[in-house]
Amino acid sequence: MPDLKPILLVEDNPNDIELTLAALEKSQFANEIVICRDGAEALDFLYRRGEHAHRETRDPAVVLLDLKLPKVDGLEVLAKVKGDLRTRSIPIVMLTSSREETDLVRSYDLGVNAFVVKPVGFSDFFEAIQDLGVFWAVLNEPPPHRGGEWPSNT
């Protein structure tokens, strides 16, 4: 079995975390699911800082990123990751309940790979997560890593 990259879920709503994990589990993904509950923790994970300083160097297969987050919001995380040569190729899917056109436009301006509005219904949400997981963790072929060496603290 190939070395599987983790899926990074950045979400502060416990109910959405639980539903997302259940949907991914039902799809029988072997990928590790890493959960960050705010944007600052997500950046620490992606840049291997703080409690994530010693994690493996593999980038996530995909980042499922909520828009409205404590500490650092999703748009700020997106801007930082897509503005950095070392991380810009990491796929980011904005997974949000926001239907604001400005959020959609701003996300694409910053380089988001997909913008998915969380369906309200349980079964629709479940299906959407499964589809996202299959596409980004299994079917998508990412570019080879071309970034430079990671500094120990960024």
Beta strands, then each sheet from edge to edge (+ up, - down):
strand 1: 7-10
strand 2: 33-36
strand 3: 62-65
strand 4: 92-96
strand 5: 114-117
sheet 1: 2+ 1+ 3+ 4+ 5+
end
